[in-house]
Each structure stands twice: as structure tokens, then as C-alpha cells.
């Protein structure tokens, strides 16, 4: 997308583009030709077209920008000759850019250069150079604003620019900022249209098109509204026209409610008429219709919501856009909502309206051909109205972009989602430990954890959490005080808090004295506080205020049951909690077991609202989510650690050599695997390869540890689970046992075994598991947890998406249930935590460097005081192209 939200196609130049490329230059003004070629000669156009469209040659790359079949820009680089490598090992290329007259300042040149940078990096180019006239302010500003380190050297009227192409976060942030601005601009015709046309609105009640037209009209849409139906003059008092091309003005947004067979042609008509956005509610498109619909949108620069969706809404009073067929109009408010399921959307719209939170904008994404949750997050980030972001996404088009966007947006507002599709149909029994553990659930949870997204398990839990985050401040921690007028309710609330991971700390003596001073006789002042059924409204309110002042408490949960013992009714007690001050420094929640709805927001006397829940589990879950968000916000963003001793280029050469010999990929043999680990400084237990019995004996003699014992492991291509295949012999002493073990393995695995690995028997320590799997959608996922033969049975694993920051590494180590064993349990010393951190950071770096690394499986990893060692490693490579996270592109 360009800066104004329109779309272009970026592609390599082919010989057939010669005439258009020549025309690009021929149509330039004399002044622009002079700035481009340092002279205004018209012969320059032919020469430039000949060069760009001629025979391909090494070191040269040309890309063009195309809009609606017309070439509007060209960028090219040339390394010159094979000896372009400089003495410091870098490689430079000369770059040039041309943009059609009248299309400057829309980001065409910048987008072309971004794509050229991606291509150049993949070919080992480390810097661009360019000569420009010092008066060519536009191209000089383009280079300066890229986000890359740029140097200028003035030589008379010319400027020599050198642009370093090193990958860093500054460039990625600059690319993201440009992409975000373009994304928001592209959504304006969709979410803030000045004119809307409903194509396919029917005359008879019951049609989807008519329902949407009715919602737009009755909802008070303030822009121009049209209906398109060749068989009617007006529908619902809205003027009707026979086609989109016959409309008196071009609408920004066209709603398509036509049969599936008519969708592609209608979309093409809309594009030719100048429509900027489509909302396709039609379902049932086949593959060809889907392809043609998206092609029409891309060709004509239209954004698309749908198909197969409920619609969209924007509740700004100045617009009042409700282009949906939900039962009612959404209540204006502060929650942005994006869903794939229309049914989920209706439930969320109803719940948010009932709670009084309301909706800023809503999008039912349906089959999500184009506009995604990532787009909506960027819209809400900048719209000035949204304070909560609610998502229900069944799939991710670009999870890496979503992760970075969500991480940024979550710093400004809560981002909540329903974690849909948590169950797994099954696991491959022949998969490695890593692949078996790396379920989509774990991958998605890693994404949410790192991005600061609050992931709930149901629509009800989403609304319960949204109510708390909307109404109350975040807790400083997870310490909760429970106050109740019924002991049983307090026990239920305590259990719910413990199950949600919240703490119930004991009160200090001074807090106990404060509570006793205001509570009735016989009240229990532990945590939970049992105020008894005799508590009055005043006493309960005073107790809440004292708990709020307690420095050892982060949140208060009040569990109330209506009784006939005291003068105060159930409503009186609730009123005691909702009394002023309205802006308390800590969150307060109320549980009313007699409440019909799962969550309500009650107005507080001093302003604001208090969430009340029908079940203590709901209140506890909401508080736990709030505490997790507070902890995430309190953590610094983290940095990817610098690692010494990493030989990335040597590792890449090893991968390329293996794939050249094995085009379909496969599991590495032990020697290649060890060489790859050595490139990243990953420590392995000493080992030796043996293909004969005598070699095995010699290896054992050389490797025997302090007690003379060794281990022998069979190997053949494709062997994954050695223990399950009984392909391991442990605790071998002396030459005779080594010979017997080798003979046994050779006999049982005749025709398979290519050799054995001999290692010294490892000393005692904690057996851990570390691995990585390349997910084609999410990227590399690093897993860590308890290892050994029971790793899959116990499933004590945590996961994070690479590249890992220092905080991600810490989270990986502390998240599994086995973590106390690493920090020293029952008086035992801690393992070498620094070495363990290094192992995970180096594994992450290897996965980030090598997209061909499909799986890496380290099991077991032996951790002990003073050392961390990989005892067994398996690596699988596949022929995959690297993914450039810097590259802007639409799906």
C-alpha cells in the first residue's frame, strides 16, 4: 500500500515491459529527466528501458511499481562487476529510482526501495550507493527517511549517498510506521465513507441486502446512501439505480449482497467506477470466484472485508455507520471489535451494549481475504476513540506482523482475544519431541504471551475481563483480599483465586487491628475476612476502605450473599462497596451469587462503575488477567542478546551443502548436526562416530569418563526416537560389553544402521528438553521444559516465538512446572542458569538465522551446577526460502 492507502503491484521487470518502461521516462518533464539522468536527453528513456528489460545478468536487479496495468515507478541496483566486493568483505550496489510525474509524495519510490533492499540483502549486498544532484531534495529525503544509516559526501553539484543495509530494529520500526500510516489511510473509505452503495438490496423483506440498507438508513448514517437494483426505483425510500456505474456519485464503500456467481463481475465494476472499499457479505464463493474477487480488489486498489461476513459498523455520532445485518444497532462506546464469526460478533455486540461499554467500531471479517485483525488494531490505535480492543480470530494471515502490532497497541490499551481452536485432533507419533509438543495451541499462546494479548477461553470470559479492565485500575500485583458476609462464599472465592494463580496473603497485625475496629463481634479477620451475616452497610464499607489502604494487598474481592439477619439487604451491602471514592487506587470486584447475568457494571456513587459477577471463578479469572497485564506492562520490552562465537555464514554454507546433496531435506547425520551446533557455540557431550566394532571399542577407550562407563546409540537416516526403538545401550563397561552392544545393534537393525555414536556416561543432573520448530505461518517456535523419556507424557513445556529477547528467555526458564528444580529445591544447589540462558538464546539465534531448520530437538539437555550440556541432538532441514520480516506486502 502507498502512503495514501491505494495499492500497487511490485514485481520484477520482464522484457515485455520495455515499451511501458520507456514510456515512463518519455512522459517525464524535462526537469525530472534532468534530476534523474543529470541531463534532459530523450535518448535516456530508451537506454534506461534497454538496461532494465535486457538480458538478466548477475548483480543486477530491477523492480517496477504497477497500478491498474500501468508502470508508475522503477527501481534498480547494479553491483557492477564480480570484483565489487570491497576489502572489508562488504558488497555495494549502485541504486537508481524513477517515479512517474504526478505520483510523487505518495510513497512509490520508498516502497520500491524497501523491496529492492530485501532482494539485495538476500544476495549479500550490504550497502547501496547513489549519486544525486544536490538540488534533488525528494530523493535525498527518501534516502534519509528510510531508517537506515546513510552517509553523504558532496562533490560539487552532486551528492554521493551510501546507505548501509544492516538489519536493525530502527529500520523495521520505520517500515512499520510507514505501513501503519498507509494501512490507516486505506481503511478510511471502509470505516469512514462519505457515500455507501448497497448492491443487491432486495425489494422483499428477508434479504440480507435489504437488512443492511435498513440498518444504514434507520441507524442515521450521515453520508450519501444508494441502493443498486435494476428492478426497482427505490427501496426503503432510498433511491435505487440499475448499476454501480449509473450512480450519481462514486461511493467510497460498496456493500455486495449479490449471488456468489455475480460477485467477481460486480467487484470489477466497482473497481472501474472508482470505489475504494468493498464489504462482501455473500457466502459460498468457489475457488475461482474467490480468486477473481481478490484480483479485482488488488487491480483497482480496493480494500475488502469478507466475504461471508456479518458486516461493519462505526458508531461515531458524526457518521453513524451500521452496515451489518445484526439484530440491533451497536451502542456507541470505546471497544473496538473484530471477529471472524458473525455469531461471536453478535454476542460481543450485545454483551458490550448491555454492560454500557459500547463499541467504537466493529468488523466481521468473515473469510478474511484482505482486511485482518492486524489492520483493525492499527485503526484503533489511531482513531482516538478506542480504549479496548476485542478480537476473535480463528486464523492469522501474518502472525509476525500481528505480534509486533499487538505488542505496540497493547502498551496503549488492553488487547483481548478468545483463544479459539485450543484442542488438537492428535499428535504424530513419529514426530520428534519438539514437533509433538509444538501444538498450534502452544504456538498461539506463545504469540499472545509475548505480545501482551489477554487470551480468554470463552466469549463470557472475554466480556467478564473486558468489564474489569474498562471499569477498574490495574492491580500492582496478584495479592487479593477477600471480604465476605458468608463463610462458605469466602471459601469458594478463595478456591477460585488460588486456581486462577492469585495469592491470598495473611494480614499484618496493624491491618487486623484496623479491621477489628470496624467489624461486628465474632468476625474473622483472616484472609478471607468473614464479616458475618450481621455486618451493616457502614461496617462493610469501612472494611473495604481499610483493605484498600493495606500495602500488602493489590485487589479486593467482595463476595456477598443476601441474608435476613442484619438490617442491611443485599443491595445495601453492594451499595456499601460502590460508595465514593470512585477512583480507588486498586481494583474492587463484587461477587453476588444470586445475580442472573455473569457480569454487570454497577454505577459508583462518585462516578465510574464496579464490576459484579455471578460466580467467584469469573471474578478471579478477570483479576488474574488484569494482574498478568499489569506485570507485562511493568516489564521492559527486552532486547535480543548479542552472542559471541556465532558463525552464521559457516552455518549457512553447511545448510546449503546438505540441501544441495539432499534436495528434499531430511535429518542430519551426527557429524553434520554437531558441526551446526558448533557454529552457534551450543555445548555437546563429547562423542565419537563408529561404523565397525573395532572403531566402537577404540572410541569407548578414548571417551570413557572417570568411572569408565560409556553409552552407545544406533543411528540411521530418519531415526527419531532411539529409546522407543531400543536403539540405545547404557552403562557399558570394558571392551567386551562395548563389542556385545555393537553386535546387538548391528543384528537387530541390519540393513538400517549406518553406524553408532559412542559417548561417556553423563554425570547426574536435571534432564531438560529444548527444541525449535519452524511453523510456516508463525515462524520459529522455541520450546523448553522437562526432558528425558517422559517428556511427552508429562508435557511440562513452555514456548516462545523466536527471536527470543532476554525477557523471553527468562520466561521460558521460569514457566514450566519443573522450574523450582532449576533454582535449587530441597536444599540442592541451582543449575548453571547463565549457561541455560545462553543455550536457549543460541538455539533461538540458530532458528532465526536458518529458515531451512525445520526442527531441532535437544533431549536430554543435562543441567547441573556449573554446566549445561546437550546429550542428544537431532536436526531436520527442509528447502525453504527465508522470510523477510521487513517487507511490506498485502496477502
N, C-alpha and C positions, 0 to 999 in steps of 0.2 A: 504494500500500500504506500502511496505517496503521501506527502505532508497534508494534502487536502482531503485525504480519505478515499480518493479514487485508486483504482488498481491498474497495474501494468504487468506485462509478462517480461521477465528477464530470462534470456536464453542465449546460447552460443550463436555466433554468426555462422551462416552457411553460404555456399557460393551463390545460391539463388537469391540472396538478399542484396546483390550488387546494385541493382537499379535503385532500390529504396535507400540504401546507404549513401549512394551518390546523390540522390535527391535530397537527403537530409542536409548535406553540405551546400548543394546548389540553392536551396531555399533560404540559407542564412543571409543575414545582412552583411554588407561589406565590412562593417565594423566588427561583427562577431567572427567573421572569417579571419580578419587580421589578428584578433586576440587568440584565435585557435592556432593559426599557422604562422603568425608573425608577419604575414603578408596577405593581401586580398586577392590573390590569384584564383581564378575559377578552375584552373587546372588542378588545384589542390584537391578538389572534390573527387575527381576521377582517380587520382593517385591514392587518396585515402581509401576509396572503395576497393581499389585493386588490392591494396595491402590487407584490408580486413577480410575480404572474401576470397582471397587467393588460396593457394595450396597450404595446408597446415604444415607448420614447422615447429620443431622443439623450441620451448622457451617463449612462445608467443601465444597469447590468448585474447580473444575479442568477444565481448558480450554486448548485446543490444537490448534496449527497452522498447517494447511494442505495446501500443494502445489501439484497440479495435483494428488490428491489422496494419497499423502504420508505425514505422520506425520513428521514434521520438528521441532516441539517445543512443550513444555508442561510447563504450569504454574499452581500452585495450592496454595490455602491458607486453613488453618485449625485453627478455634478458639479454638480447643482443647476440651473444655467441657462447659457445660451450665453456670458454675460459672466463665467464663473468664472475666466477667465484673469487671473492677477494681473499687477501692473505689471512684474514681473521676467520675464515670459514663461512662467512655470510654470503648471501646471493642477492643481488639487486636487479630490479627491473624498471625500465622506463615506462611511465604511465601517461596516457592522454585521455581526455574526456571531451565529448561534444554533446550538446543538448539543443533540440530544435528551438528556433526563435518562438517566443511567446509562451514557452513552457518552463522558463527559468523560475527559481524560487519555489518550486513545488517538490523538490527532493529527488528529481530524476537522477541527477548526477551523483548525489550521495548514495542512493540505493545501488546504482551501478558499481560504484567504487566498493561498497560493502561486499557485494557478490564477487567482485574481482579480487578483493583481499582474501576471501575464503578460498578461491581457486588457487591463488598464489601461495598461500600457506601450505595447502595440500601438496604443492610441487616443490616445497623447500625454499621459496623466496622469502627473504627476511626483511626486505626494505623496498619501497617504491621511491623512485626519483622522478622529478618532473621539472621542466623549465617553463616558466610563465613570464609574461610581461608584467612588470611591477604595477601597471595600471589595471591588470585583470583581477579586480578585487573579489569577484564572485568565486573564481576557482581557488584563490588563496584562502578565502574564508571557508570554502568547502574543506580544504585540507586541514585547516586549523581546528575546525569543529568536529572532526572525525572522532576524537577521543584517543588518538594515538600520538606518540611522541614525534613531533615534527620540528625539523631544523630548517632555517632559511639562510641562504647565502646570496647577497646581492652582487650582481656582476653587470654594472652599467644599467641599462634599462630592463634587464632581465633578473629573475629571481630563481635560484636553484633550490628546490624543496626536496628534502629527504624525509620520508615517512617510515618509521620503524614499525614492523608488523607484529611485534611481540604480543602474545596473548596476555591480557590482564583484565582485571575487573573494571578498570576505568573505561576501557573501550566497550566492554559489554554493557556497562551502565549507560553509556552514551547511546549505543544502539537501542537499548531498551527505551530510553527516553524518547527517541525519535519514533520508535514503533508505537509507543503508548499514545503520543500525540496524534499519529496517523490513525490509530485504532479508534480513538475517541471521535475524531473528525468523521470517520466512516460510519459511525453509529448514529450521528445526529439525524440524518434523513430517516432512520429507522425509529428512533425513540423520541425525536422532537420534530416530526414532519409538519410542514406548513400546509400540506394538502395530502389527502388519502383517497385512494380509489379502491372499492371492494369489487373485485372481478368475479362474477359468478353468483351475485346476490339473487336469490330466487324470489318469485312473487308470492309463493305459498309459504305459510308458516312451517317451520320444521327444518328448513335448510340451514346449514352451517353459515353460509354466506349472509343469509338474511339475519341470522342471530348476531353476527359480528356487526353488520350495518346498524342493527337496532341498538347494540351496546354503544357504538360510536355516537349515534345520534342522541340517545337518551342520557348517555353519560356526559353530554355537554361539550364534546370535542370542539375546540375553538377555531380550528383551521377549516379550510375548504374540504367538503366531503362530496364524493361522487360515487355513483354505482355504475357498473358496466354489465349490461344485459341487453342483447339485441332485440329481445322480445318484449321490452317494457319501456314506457316513457318515464316512469318514476316508481320508486319502491320506498315505502315508509316516508313519503314526502321528500325523498332525496332524488334529485334529477338523475335520470338514467341515460346512458349513452351506449351506442352499439359496440364500441371497441375502445381500447386504450388510446389508440391514435386519434380517435374522434373527440377526446376530452378537450374542453376549452382551455385547460392549462395542464402542464405535465405534473402529475403528483410526485411527491418525494417518495411516498410509500405506496406500493400496490399490494393488496391482500388477495391472494389467489385461492378461491374456493371452487375450482373447476374440476371436472373429472381428470383422473391421472393421465389419460391419453392426451389431454389438451394442455397439460402443464408446460411442457417444453416450448411449444409454439407460443403460448401466452407469455412466458418469460422472455422469449426472444422479441416479441412485440413490445413488451415493456422496456427492454433494453434499448431498442431502436428509438423509442419515443423519449428516452432520456430519464426514465425512472431510476432512482438511486438505491432503492431498497425493496426487497420482496419479503412478504410473510406468506408462506405456503402452508395452509392448514390441511391440504389434500393428503390422504394416506394411500398406500398401495402402489407406489411407483415401482416399476421394474428397473433392472439394472440399466437398460438403455435410456429410459426416461430420466432416471437419476443423473446419468452422465450428461445428457443433453441439457438438463436444468442447470447443473453446475457450470457447464461450459458457457451457457448464455450469461450467467452471472459474472463469470470471470471475464468474458469478452467485453461486456458492457460496463464493467466496474460496479456491479450491484452487490450489496451485502444481502445475505439470505438467512432468515430464520425458518427452521423447519427442514423438510416437510413433516407432515404428520404431527402437528402440534396444536396446542390449545389457543395460542395467540400471545399478544404482548399488551402491556399497559404502562402508562406513565401518568402518575397522579398529580403532577404539578398543577395547581389551580389555574395557572395561566394557559394550560394545554388541555388537561382532562382527556387524555387518550386512553380509551379502553377498546382495543382491537382484539377481543377474545370472545369465546362463547361460554365462559364460566357462568354460573347461575346468577351471581350478583356482581356489583362493582366493587373493586378493592377499596378499602378505606385508605385515604391518604396518610402517609406516615414516613417512617425512617428506615424501613427494612427493604433492602434490595433482594429480590428473589429470582433465582434461575433454576429451572428444573428440566429434566428430560421427559418425565412422566406427567401428563396432563392431570391425572388423578391426584398425584402428590401435590401438584401445583394448586389444585382446588382446595385440598386440605390445608395447605400452608396459608393461602389467602384467607380462608375462613378463620383459621386459628389466630392469625396476626390481627385481623379486624376485630375479633372478639376480645382479644387482650388489650386492644387500644393502641398497639404498636403501629399498625398500619404498614403500608407499602410505599416506597418511593418509586420504584419501577419493577416490572415483572416481565419475565420472558420464559415462555415454554419452548424449549429448544428442539423438542421432538427428535427427529433422526440426526440432527446436528450436522448438516452438510457443511456449514460455514461458521456462523456465529456460535461461539462456545462460552463456557463459563469464564474462561480467561478474558474474553472480550468484555463481559459484563463486569467483572471485577475492576477492570481498568476504567470503565464508565463510572461505576460507583465511587471509585477513588477520587474522581474529579468533579462529580456533579454537585457537590455542596449540600446535598440533602440526605444522603445515605449514611447511617450510623451503624447498621448491622448488615452483614452480607450472608445470605442463606442460600445454600446450594444443594441440589440433589442431582448428582452426576453418576450415570451408570458406566461411563467410559471417559477417557481423556484423549483428546486429539494430540496434544503436545504437552505431556506432563512436566517436562523440564521448564517450558515457558510458564506453565501454570504454577510450578513450585516457586519460581523467582517472583512472579506477580503476587501470588498469595502471601509469600513471606514479606513482601513490601507492604501490601494492603493491610495485612494482619497487624502491623505496627500502628496503624491508624484506626482500625475498627475491628471488632470481632468478626471472624470468618467461620461460619458453622456449616457443617455438611451432615447428611445422612450417609453413613458408610454402607452403601448398597452392595449386595452381592458378596457377603462375607464368607459364605460357605464355599467349599471346594468339592467338586464332584469326586475327586480321587487323586491319588498321587501315583506317579510312575514308580513301580517297584524297581525298575532297572536304572533309575536316575541316581546321580551322585547324592551325597548327604546334602550338599548345598542346594541342588535343584529340587530335591524333595522338600526341603524346608522353605524354599523361596516361593511360597504361595502368593497368589495375587493379593490376598488379604494382607499378608505381611508387607508386601511391596507398597500397597496403598497406605497402610498405617505408617510406614516409614516416611512416605511423602507428606502425610498430614502432620506427623510429629515435627519434622524438620521445618515445615513451612508455617507452623503455628496455627494450623487449622483445627478447630474444635470438631472432632468427629463423634457423632452420636449414633446410636444403634436403631433409632426409630424416629418417625415424624413427631410422635408425642414427646420424646426426649429432646428433640431439636427445639420444639416450642417451649418446653419447660426451661431449658437452658437459655434460650433467647430472652425469655421473660426476666430471668435473674440478671443477665448481662445488660439488658435495657434499663432495668429499674434500680439496680444497686451498684455500689462501688465494688471494685475487685478486692478480694481479701489479700492481706500481705503474706499469708501462708495457708497451711492446711489445718490449723488448730481450731477446733469448733467447740463451743459451749452449747449444751442442750439444756433448755428450760422447759418444764412441763408441769401440768396440773394433775397428771395421772402417771403413776409409776410405770405401768405397762406400756404406755405410749412412749415414755422416755427410753425404755429398754429397746423397743422397736427402732426408735430413731438412732440409738447408739449402735445397734447392729448394722443399720443402713449406712451410717457414717464409716464404720470400720470396713465394711465391704467395699465402699467407694474409695478407700485409701486415705480417708481423713483421720486426723488424730483427735483424741479427747483427753487433753492434759489435765492433771489434777490442779486445783486452785491453790494459790498461795494462802497462807494464814490470814493476811490482810484482806484478801478478796472474800474469804469465808466469813470473816467478821462483818464486812460490808453487807453481804447477803443476809446474814442472820438478823441484821438490824432492821431489815425491811420485810422479811418473810414471816408468815404466820407461825405460831408454835407448832412444832412437830415436823417442820420442813427439813428435807435432807439437802445439805449444801455440798454434796459431791458433784461430780460431773458424769451423768446428768444431774441437774438441780430439780428435785421433786418439790414443787411449791405447795403441793397437796390440793385437794378439791376445795379447800376453804379459802384459797387465795382470792384477794379482791382485785378489782381493776387497778387501783392505785398501787397496791403492792407488786403486782405483776409488772406494771410499767416501770416502777422504781428498780426492780430487779434487772430488767432489760438494760436500763441505763447504766447500772453498775457493771454489768457484764461487758457493755460496750467500752467502758473505761479500763477494763482489765488488760494490762500489757501483754499477758501470756495467751490472749485469745484473738483470733483473726476473723471469726464469724460467729453469729448466734443463730441457732435453730430453735424455734419455739414450737413445741408440739402441744396442741390444745384439744381437750375433749369437753363438750358441754356437759355440765352437771347441774343438779338441783340442790347442791349443798350450800353454796355461797350465794350472796345476793347478785353477784356478777353473772350474767349469762355468757354463753359462748361468744356472742357478738361483742359484749363488753370487754372480754379478755382480748379479743382481736383488736378492738379499738385501742386498748392499752398499748399494744405493740406499734400501732400506726400513728400514735401521737407524736407531736414535734419532739425533737428537731427532725426535720425532713431529711437533711443532708448529713446523715451519720457517716463517720469515717470507715465503718465496717459494714459488710452486708448482713442483713437480717432477713430470714425467711420464716414463714409460718407453715405448720402442718395442721390441717383441720381434717380429721379422719371422716367427718360427716359430709365433707364437701363433695358435690356431684362431679364437677369438672376436675381434670387432672391438675390444672394450674389456672389461677386467676390473678389479676393485678388489682389490689385494693388501693384507693387513694389514701395518702397520708395527710393528716391534718395540716401539716406545714408545707404541703406540696410534695410532688413526687408520688411514687407508688411502692407498695410492698408486695412481693410475690407470695401467694399462698398455694399450698399443694395438698392434694388429697391423700398422698402416701409419703411416708418419710423417705422411701427409696428415691422418689423423684427429687425431693429437696436435696438429698445428699449427693445424688449424681450431678445436679446443677451446680452445687457448691464445689464439687471436685473439679468439674470442668472450668469453673471460674478460677480456682486455685492453680490449675495447670496453666491457664492463660497468663495469670499474673507471674508465674515462675518463668514462662517463656519470654515475656516482655522484659523481665529483670535480667535475663542473660544477655550478654553481648552477642553480636551476630556471629562471632567466631571467625577464625581465619584458617585457611588450608596451610598446614605446616610446611616449611621448607625442609627438604630432606637431602642429606649429603650422601654421596656414594651411589647415586642413581644414574644408570647408563641407559637412558631412554633409546638412543639411536641404536645401540647394540642390541637391545631387546627387540626393536622393530625389525632389524635385519634378521634376527633369529626367527621371528614370526614369519616374515616374508619367505625365508628359505624353506621353512617347514611347509607352508602353504603352496609353494612352487612345486614341491615334491609330492604333496598330498592336496590336490585341488579341492577335494570335498571336506577337508579338515579332519579332525579326529583328536584322540587323546595322545598327549605327548609321551614319548618314552622317558624313562627315569633320567637319562643323561640330559636330554633337551630341557626337561622340566627343571632340573637342578640348575642348569645354565641360566634359565629365565629368572629363577628366584635370585640367583647371584647378582643379576643386573640391578635388582632392587634392594639388595642387602638384607634379604629375608633369611634368617638363620635356620640351617637344617642340621639334623643329627648326622655325623659322618656316616658314609655309606660306600659300598663298592658294588660294581656290576660283575656278575659271573655267569658264563654260559656253559661251563663244564664243572664237573665235580671237583677236579683239582683246583680250578680257579676259585671255587667257593671256599675250599679249605685255606688257600693262601689269603683270601680276603678276610676270613674269620681270624686267622692268626694275626693279621695286621690291625684289625679293628677291635679285638677283644678289650673290654673295659677292665676296671680294677678287679672285677670278680671273674673274669674270663668267659662271660656268657654273651651269646650273640643271638640275633633274630634273623630268620631267612624268610623272604617274601617272594612268591612266584610273580612273574609278570608275563602278560601277553597283550597285544593291542586290544583295547576295548574292555579290559578287566576293570571293574569299578569297585565292587565290594569284596575285598580279599578275604575278610573274616567269614562272610556268608558263603564263600566258595571253599572255605577251609584251605586257603592257599597261603597260610602263614604258619611257621614253626617258631615257637618261643623258647627261650631258656635253653639254648643249645650249648653244651659243654664238651670240649675236646673235639678232635678231628673226626672220630667215629660217629658222633651224633650229627655233625655237620654233613658228613657223607650220607648217612642214612636219611636225613631230611631232604637232601637234594635228590636222592634216588626216589623217595616217596613222591615228591612233587613232579619229577620228570615222568614217573609211571602214570600217575593219576591224570596228568594234564598233557599227555603225549599228543603231539600234533598242534597244541595250542601254545605252550610255554616257549618263550623265546630266551628266557634267562631268569636269574634271580637277583634280588637286591639283598645284600648282607649288611647288617648294622649291629653295633654294640647294643646290648640290652640297656634301655634307657633307665636312668635313676628314677626314684619316686618323685611324684609331683602331681599337680592337678591337671587332669586331661580336659582340654578345651577343644573347641571347634571354631575354625574361621574359614570363611569362603566368600566367593563372589560369583554372581550370575549376571550375565548381560541380558536384561529384559529389552526386547526390541522396541517397546513403547516407552518405558520408564528410564532406560539406561542401566548402568551397573549398580547392583544392589549388594552391599557388603553385609554378611551375616556373622554373628558371633554368639557363642554360648557354650553350654556344657558339651564335652566331646566324648569320645570313646565309642564302644559298640552300642551303647544305649542312647546315642544322641537323638535318633529319630523317635524312639519310644517315649523319651521324656520331653522332647520338643521344647527344651529350655533355651530359646534363641531370641535374640534381638536383631534388628536390621536397620540400616540407614542407607540412603542413596549416596553414591559417590559423585563428586569428590568430597571426602569427609573433612570437616573442619575439626579443630581441636575439641570443640564442644560436642560434636557428633561422636568423636572417639570416646570421650568421657561417658556419653550416654549409652554407647554400645557396651562398655565395660560394666556400668552400674545397673543396667536394666534387667539382665537375666536373674532368675531366682538364685542361681549359684553365686552371685556376686559376693556375698559375705565370705565365701571360701577364699576369694582372691585378696581380700583386705585383712585376712587373719581372723579365723574363727576358732573359738575354744582355746585360745592361748597360742595357737600356731602363728608363725611369722607370716607376713603378707608376701605374695609373689612379687616378682620384679615388674611393678606396674608400668614403669617407664619403658621397659622393653616391650611389654604388651601393647602399649600405646603406639610404639614405633612399628610393631608388626602390622597393626591394623592400618596405620597411616600409609605404610609402604604397599600393602595389599590394595588399598584404595587408589594409590598413585598408579600401580600397575594396571588396574582396571580402567582408569581414566585415560591412560596413555595408549592402551591396546584395545580398540573396539573389537578386534578379532578374538579376544579372550572370552569365550562363551561361558566357561565355568572354571573356577579354581576352587579346589577342595582340600583344605588342610585339616586332617583329622587322623590322629590326635595332634594337638599342639600341647606340649608339656610346659606347664608354668610352675616355677618354683622360686624360692628366694635366690636372687642373683642371676637368674637365667630364664629365657623363654625360647623354646626350640620347636621347630616343626619336625615331627617324627615321620609323617607320611604326607605326601603332596601329590595331587592329581590335577592336571590342567588340560582343558579341551579348547581347541582353536577351531574357528569357523571362518570362511572367507566373507568378511563384512567390510563395508566401506565406513570410514569414520564419519561421525555425525558432528556437524559444526553448530555448536550452541549459539554462536554469534550471528547466524544467518537469519535475516528476516524473510519470511515467506508464509503465504497462506496455504492451508491444507488443500 
